[in-house]
Amino acid sequence: MITDREHRSFSNTRIGSNAAELYTGAQMPYVGLGTWKAAPGEVEKAIGTAVRDAGYRHLDCAACYGNEAEIGVALVECWTSGLSREEIFITSKLWNSNHEPENVEAACRQTITELQLNHTDATSKEHPDGYLDLYLVHWPQAFEFVEGSNRAFPRNEDQSMRYDLETSLLDTWRAMEKLVELGLCKHICLSNFNSQQIISICDNAQIQPAVLQVESHPYFQQEPLFTLCKSKNIVCTAYSPLGSGASFGGNTVVSNPVLAGIGAASNRSAAQVALSWQVERGIVVIPKSVKEERIYQNNVCVEEFGMKLSDADMANIRALDENTRGANGWGGPMVERNGSTRPRDELHPNYPFNKDDPTVF
């Protein structure tokens, strides 16, 4: 078993300024390029624009997005253009269908292969098989395993998901810890876990989770969850930091008049204010775009777009919180069930978002 001290030494790769510091001492750039819903034929160009032109040094990927092979093509172009592997902080995620301990390593290796992190120009003596900077458990609810896939969606005849109800989260986490021992990832992390699940993992882990990735934007600020994570030295990442186009009281995040008013004083957009607000409070952001102009604008940590928010600005943004998710209402896909629209996975015992229990957030 790798010791905590050895883990800190192994993980201590410094990316540069404008980065959150993980508990190991490693640096995670505050702004990354999200790749969720980046369509085939678009994501390769977006990676090139972001990394080679716009100064991004953080990419957020996932097996279930189905585009890691195309991202890998773009990454090889980065390596061969002179960028070193250590300059780019790369995240991916273990999908729900690969939670069984015996399937975790193969899923991770498939991601490393598809991202071409085992390419000659991306490996070293320390990491001959390639590595991920972060590898997250994407969701706490497990699906049945499908041979040969690290991103399966197994379904019953009625199109409901086929769940794995035997594998515990702790069993999956112990298999994740072995990935660190093997050198396949520098940090293991969580995504879409609730407070109760985070505490359980932390209380039983040999290697602590370094990051929690969850939805967060001005209308869904997640302050109680982020406070819990801070107490446990877990850095938080906000996905859908611009609300994924959802409307709240007639406004989207990017059209919100409060955010637009704050930005107008320094010629910044509402979107740039929303991203800067997260960075001001120590939250990493991973806005997704395949449009060149927005890729540049979303990198609010570069000097051209950086901005400081006043205490009054921060208070005005705090007042926007409605504790309301934007991406899907509850988080995760929605389906019709018993005459109403419900979360697809709410019947799984590990589904994380329980609105009926105020002690779980």
C-alpha positions in Angstrom: 0.0 0.0 0.0 1.4 3.4 -1.0 1.8 5.7 2.0 0.3 9.2 2.3 3.8 10.7 2.3 4.7 8.8 -0.9 1.5 9.9 -2.5 2.2 13.5 -1.7 5.7 13.2 -3.3 4.4 11.4 -6.4 1.6 14.0 -6.9 3.6 17.2 -6.4 3.7 18.4 -10.0 3.4 22.2 -10.2 1.4 23.5 -13.2 1.9 27.2 -12.4 0.0 30.2 -11.0 -3.8 30.6 -11.1 -4.1 27.1 -9.7 -5.8 25.5 -6.7 -3.5 23.6 -4.5 -4.5 20.0 -3.8 -3.7 18.4 -0.4 -0.7 16.7 -2.0 0.8 20.0 -3.0 -0.1 19.5 -6.6 -1.5 22.5 -8.6 -4.8 22.2 -10.4 -5.5 25.1 -12.8 -8.6 27.1 -11.8 -10.0 27.1 -15.3 -10.3 24.0 -17.5 -11.9 23.2 -20.7 -15.0 21.0 -20.2 -15.7 18.4 -22.9 -19.2 17.2 -22.0 -21.5 17.4 -25.0 -18.6 18.4 -27.3 -19.7 16.7 -30.5 -17.5 14.5 -32.7 -15.6 16.5 -35.2 -15.6 19.6 -32.9 -13.7 18.6 -29.8 -10.4 18.0 -31.5 -10.3 21.5 -32.9 -11.5 22.9 -29.5 -8.7 21.2 -27.7 -6.1 22.6 -30.1 -7.6 26.2 -29.7 -7.7 25.9 -25.9 -4.3 24.4 -25.3 -2.1 25.7 -28.0 -3.7 29.1 -28.5 -5.7 30.2 -25.5 -3.4 29.1 -22.7 -5.5 26.3 -21.1 -3.6 23.8 -19.1 -6.5 21.8 -17.7 -8.8 19.5 -19.6 -11.9 17.7 -18.1 -12.8 14.5 -19.8 -14.9 11.4 -19.0 -15.3 8.0 -20.6 -19.1 8.3 -20.9 -18.8 11.4 -23.0 -17.8 9.1 -25.8 -15.2 11.5 -27.3 -11.9 10.6 -25.5 -10.4 9.0 -28.6 -10.8 12.2 -30.5 -9.4 14.2 -27.6 -6.4 11.8 -27.7 -5.7 12.8 -31.3 -5.6 16.4 -30.3 -3.4 15.6 -27.3 -0.8 13.9 -29.6 -0.7 17.1 -31.6 0.0 18.9 -28.4 2.9 16.6 -27.4 4.4 16.7 -30.8 4.2 20.5 -31.0 6.5 20.7 -28.0 4.2 20.7 -24.9 5.2 18.2 -22.3 2.7 15.9 -20.5 3.5 17.6 -17.2 2.2 20.9 -18.5 -1.4 19.8 -19.0 -3.6 18.7 -16.1 -5.9 16.0 -17.3 -9.0 14.7 -15.6 -11.2 11.7 -16.5 -13.9 9.7 -14.8 -14.8 6.1 -14.0 -18.2 5.3 -15.4 -21.1 3.7 -13.5 -20.8 0.4 -15.4 -17.3 -0.3 -14.1 -17.6 0.0 -10.4 -16.9 -3.6 -9.6 -13.3 -3.7 -8.2 -12.1 -6.1 -10.9 -13.2 -3.8 -13.7 -11.8 -0.5 -12.4 -8.2 -0.8 -13.6 -9.2 -1.9 -17.1 -11.6 1.0 -17.4 -8.8 3.4 -16.4 -6.3 1.9 -18.8 -8.8 2.1 -21.6 -9.3 5.9 -20.9 -5.5 6.4 -20.8 -5.2 4.5 -24.2 -8.0 6.5 -25.8 -6.6 9.8 -24.6 -3.2 8.6 -25.9 -1.5 9.4 -22.6 0.6 6.3 -23.2 1.9 7.9 -26.4 5.7 7.9 -26.5 5.8 11.7 -26.2 3.6 11.6 -23.1 5.3 9.0 -21.0 8.4 8.8 -18.9 10.4 6.3 -16.8 8.2 7.2 -13.9 5.0 6.7 -15.9 5.7 4.2 -18.7 2.0 3.4 -19.1 0.8 7.0 -19.0 -1.2 8.6 -16.2 -4.2 10.8 -15.3 -3.8 13.7 -13.0 -7.3 13.1 -11.6 -9.6 10.1 -11.9 -13.0 10.5 -10.4 -15.9 8.2 -9.6 -18.4 9.8 -11.9 -21.6 8.9 -10.0 -22.1 6.9 -6.9 -24.8 4.6 -8.4 -23.5 1.5 -10.2 -24.7 -0.1 -13.4 -24.1 -3.7 -14.4 -20.8 -4.4 -16.2 -20.8 -4.9 -19.9 -17.7 -6.8 -21.3 -15.4 -4.7 -23.4 -16.8 -1.3 -22.5 -15.8 1.4 -20.0 -18.9 3.5 -20.8 -21.9 1.1 -21.0 -25.6 1.9 -20.4 -27.1 -1.5 -19.9 -30.9 -1.5 -20.0 -33.8 -3.8 -19.3 -36.5 -4.5 -21.9 -38.5 -1.5 -20.5 -35.4 0.7 -21.1 -34.8 1.1 -17.3 -31.2 0.8 -16.3 -29.8 -2.5 -15.1 -28.2 -1.7 -11.8 -25.4 -3.3 -9.9 -26.8 -3.4 -6.3 -24.0 -5.6 -4.9 -20.8 -3.4 -5.3 -20.3 -0.9 -2.4 -18.8 2.5 -2.8 -16.0 1.5 -0.5 -15.2 -1.5 -2.6 -14.9 0.8 -5.7 -12.9 3.3 -3.7 -10.4 0.7 -2.6 -9.9 -0.3 -6.3 -9.4 3.4 -7.1 -6.6 3.5 -4.5 -4.8 0.7 -6.3 -4.6 2.9 -9.4 -2.5 5.4 -7.4 -0.2 2.5 -6.3 0.1 1.4 -10.0 1.0 5.0 -11.1 -2.0 5.2 -13.4 -3.4 8.3 -11.7 -2.0 10.9 -9.4 -5.2 11.7 -7.5 -8.5 9.9 -7.0 -11.6 11.9 -6.6 -15.4 12.0 -6.4 -18.1 13.5 -8.6 -21.8 13.9 -7.8 -21.5 12.5 -4.3 -23.5 13.9 -1.5 -22.3 15.0 2.0 -23.1 11.7 3.6 -21.3 9.7 0.9 -18.2 12.0 1.0 -17.9 11.6 4.8 -18.2 7.8 4.5 -15.4 7.7 1.9 -13.1 10.0 3.9 -13.7 8.1 7.1 -12.7 4.8 5.5 -10.1 5.8 2.9 -6.4 4.9 2.8 -5.9 7.6 0.2 -8.2 10.6 0.6 -10.3 12.1 -2.2 -8.5 15.2 -3.5 -11.4 16.8 -5.5 -15.2 16.8 -5.6 -16.8 17.8 -8.9 -20.4 18.8 -8.8 -22.8 21.2 -10.5 -22.5 24.8 -9.3 -23.5 28.2 -10.6 -24.8 31.5 -9.2 -28.4 30.0 -8.9 -27.0 26.8 -7.2 -24.0 27.8 -5.1 -23.6 24.6 -3.0 -22.1 26.5 -0.1 -22.8 23.9 2.6 -21.2 21.1 0.5 -18.2 23.3 -0.4 -17.7 24.2 3.3 -17.7 20.5 4.2 -15.1 19.7 1.5 -12.9 22.6 2.6 -12.9 21.1 6.1 -11.6 17.9 4.6 -9.0 19.5 2.3 -11.0 18.6 -0.8 -10.8 21.1 -3.7 -14.2 21.6 -5.4 -14.8 21.8 -9.2 -18.0 23.4 -10.6 -19.4 21.8 -13.7 -22.1 23.6 -15.6 -20.8 26.9 -14.1 -22.8 28.8 -16.6 -26.0 26.9 -15.8 -26.1 24.9 -19.1 -28.6 27.3 -20.6 -31.3 26.8 -18.0 -33.6 29.6 -17.1 -34.1 30.9 -13.6 -36.9 33.4 -13.1 -36.7 34.3 -16.7 -33.0 34.7 -16.9 -30.1 32.4 -17.7 -26.8 32.8 -16.0 -25.3 34.5 -19.1 -28.2 37.0 -19.3 -28.5 37.7 -15.6 -28.7 41.5 -15.2 -26.9 41.5 -11.8 -23.9 39.7 -13.3 -24.0 41.8 -16.5 -24.1 45.0 -14.4 -21.0 43.9 -12.4 -19.2 43.1 -15.6 -20.1 46.3 -17.4 -17.8 48.4 -15.2 -14.7 46.5 -16.5 -16.0 45.4 -20.0 -16.6 41.8 -18.9 -19.6 39.6 -19.8 -22.0 38.1 -17.3 -20.4 34.7 -18.1 -16.9 36.0 -17.2 -18.3 37.4 -13.9 -19.9 34.0 -13.1 -16.6 32.2 -13.7 -14.5 34.8 -11.9 -16.9 34.6 -8.9 -16.2 30.8 -8.6 -12.5 31.4 -8.8 -12.7 34.1 -6.2 -14.1 31.6 -3.8 -11.6 29.0 -4.6 -13.7 26.8 -6.9 -12.2 25.3 -10.1 -14.4 25.8 -13.2 -14.7 23.7 -16.4 -16.9 25.7 -18.8 -17.5 23.8 -22.1 -17.4 25.4 -25.5 -16.2 24.5 -28.9 -16.5 28.1 -30.2 -13.1 29.9 -30.5 -14.2 33.2 -29.1 -15.9 31.7 -26.0 -12.9 29.4 -25.4 -10.8 32.5 -25.1 -13.3 34.5 -23.1 -13.9 31.7 -20.6 -10.3 31.5 -19.6 -10.7 34.2 -16.9 -7.4 33.3 -15.3 -5.4 34.8 -18.2 -4.3 38.4 -17.7 -6.4 39.7 -20.5 -9.7 38.5 -19.0 -8.9 38.3 -15.2 -10.9 40.4 -12.9 -11.2 41.0 -9.1 -14.7 41.2 -7.5 -15.4 43.5 -4.6 -17.0 42.4 -1.4 -20.2 44.1 -2.6 -20.0 42.2 -5.9 -19.6 38.9 -4.1 -22.6 39.7 -1.8 -24.8 40.6 -4.7 -24.0 37.3 -6.4 -24.6 35.4 -3.2 -28.1 36.9 -3.2 -28.8 35.1 -6.5 -28.7 31.7 -4.9 -32.0 29.7 -5.4 -30.5 26.3 -4.5 -31.8 25.1 -7.8 -29.9 22.9 -10.2 -29.8 23.9 -13.9 -28.6 21.0 -16.0 -31.5 18.7 -15.4 -33.5 20.0 -12.5 -32.3 17.3 -10.1 -29.0 16.3 -11.7 -28.7 13.4 -14.0 -31.1 12.3 -16.8 -34.8 12.6 -16.3 -37.5 10.0 -17.4 -41.3 9.7 -17.3 -42.3 7.5 -14.3 -45.8 7.1 -12.9 -47.1 10.1 -14.8 -44.4 12.6 -13.8 -40.8 13.5 -14.8 -38.4 11.9 -12.3 -34.7 11.3 -12.0 -33.8 8.2 -13.9 -31.6 6.7 -11.2 -33.6 7.8 -8.1 -34.5 4.1 -7.4 -30.8 3.2 -6.9 -30.0 3.2 -3.2 -26.8 5.2 -3.9 -28.5 8.0 -5.9 -27.1 11.1 -4.2 -29.7 13.8 -4.5 -32.4 13.3 -1.8 -34.5 16.4 -1.5 -36.5 14.9 1.4 -33.6 14.7 3.8 -32.3 18.2 4.9 -29.3 16.7 6.7 -27.9 15.4 3.4 -26.7 18.0 0.9 
